Amino acid sequence: MNRVTKLLGIQYPVVQGAMQEVATAELAAAVSNGGGLGIIAAGGKTGEEVRAEIKRAKTLTTNPFAVNLMLMDPNTPDVVKVVIEEAVPIVTTGAGTPKNYMADLKGAGIKVVPVVPNVKIAKKMEDMGCDAVIAEGMEGGGHIGTLTSQVLWPQIADAISIPLIAAGGIADGRGVISAFIAGAEGVQCGTIFSIAKESPVGDNWRQAVINATDSSTVVVGATIRDASRAIINKKTEQLLELEAQKVSRDEFNTSMNVGLRNAVRKDNAETGVLFSGEISGLIKESLPAAEIVKKLVTEAQHVIDNQKIELA
């Protein structure tokens, strides 16, 4: 047991990424049942839709799970009320500061764990009273920052005293060990869980990730300060064209959100936005979420037990 597993009440220090449209009650519960921390993504949902997801997860697992607050979402105040009413033990946050909700969340005994892109914000989150931070490198899928994981993780680890959970480019035991060596006490993985058996994505999305190579993803939206990484297809080409045309951020995001829904709900691998990280090239199969959790931990232990490093 380390500080992350103790804080979150989980068996293994593995957290499932909060992927909009993908991080459902079924996926979150499956991860939690496997000993990790499953997360329900609230982005794009009303408070009552989130409540239905929470109640569904409670029928599928008795283990802790979290809800992710996408703080730019106008429904966030309602979602916060629902999270408190439903006694969800943990929230992760992104796309903004949780400052306005900290008193209510902490007053309800909820652990608050924001996703951060740099040292400055990580320190602000610690000063604000957050319980841990998730530091995500730009290798990850979906919305990303500008720093790579190997640069970001150790600098944040040195700058804060609360636990660090590392994210961005982790899909096997080597990635887990890399994160822990850099100072993390837990890892968050998105892409590998996005194609878990319990994920709502279809076979075309799964196959696109399995077929991916190290150069199969692209960053769109960087010039409008809304960078996101996804698998290269016709939709990402269209988004890059919109970006070159200097369309408004709202117009760009509307097109991207339509693409995300096409990907998840219609399983269209060409007109859909398939958020995936650079680590896609390492993923070769779709497994049940619980197996993914165990595989990450087992592989990491294997690396520790069999490392034969000589520096001189």
Disulfide bonds with the S-S distance in Angstrom:
none
